Amino acid sequence: MQNPLPPLGWLRTFEAAARHLSFTGAARDLNMTQSAVSQQIKALETHLGQPLFHRRPRALELTEAGITYLPVVREAFRTLIRGTRAVTGDRQNTVQVQCNITFAVNWLGPRLPRFRALHPDVHLNIFTELWEPREMAEGAAVEIRYSLRPADTVRTELLRTDHYYPVCAPDYPVTLETLAAQPLYDCSNLLSNWATWAEEQGLAWPDPPITHATTYMVGLSVAMAGGGLCLAHDTIARGLIGQGRLAAPFSHRAAMPEAYYLLLSPQAEETPGALAFADWIREEIARETG
């Protein structure tokens, strides 16, 4: 008699493929090859006796069977998580947090003592990225992402919008007339850039040479050292300005197309520490922006 339950690994692969609607996305999450993901999905479909996905030329779609089966599989994994915690006693409330390095150093780090004081039992592992990833890293429960609106592959909410503007050392001599002749720095591949900042206030912008880096940290470091100006925004620069390490020499602030988003993975919903951290992030942002 055939075992009515398919292997757990097949179900895990199905959940990941359904979440991304992509075998490639599932393979990246699970550290598997795309071929292995496809083979496991076919094996699961054979086991169930019906297809779970429509294979379109550029995307996957869940069949009616897939739509019905997905919430069952997800609830089964939640039950396993709850049961495992009940057996082990959940001795370590560890939360994996993912964010970019500039946010981690200039915003999150200085505020972590407040979180620690409120939640001494929650242990954070913080993974920093130079480029904002398209998907959450495997194992990450919470991500703070700076980008255009992410795809809703996981629970996603807007944390804050922001404004961008030039910053430099407090005693750096610069005017709007001499700005384009200064050493200028910026973070790569953003819509919030020098040209758009200048255009928004009607400056004649001669397209001067700009040094780009894959993180705001480079430009901020140069600016603090008195070596030029970089673009920044309140989330990463307000603290440095308040400490007297940076100054904003011009009054104009442009609205950023990019924003900060809070992403919660499915396992975060079952992890009290992750929910506590997410609530704390919301409260900290509300304190600043409210």
Protein Blocks (a to p, Z undefined) as FASTA:
>chain_A
ZZfbdcfklmmmmmmmmmnopaklmmmmnopafklmmmmmmmmmmmnopafbdcdfkbcc
ddfklmmmmmmmmmmmmmmmmmmmmmnopmaacddddddfklmmmmmmmmmmmmmmmmmm
bccdddddfbdcfbdcehiabdcdddddddffbccddfbdcdddddddfklccdfklmmm
pccdddehiabdfklmmmmnopacehiaddddfbfklmmmmmmnopaccdddfklmmmmm
mnopaccfbfbdcddfbdcdddddfklmmmmklmmmmmmmmmmmmmmmZZ
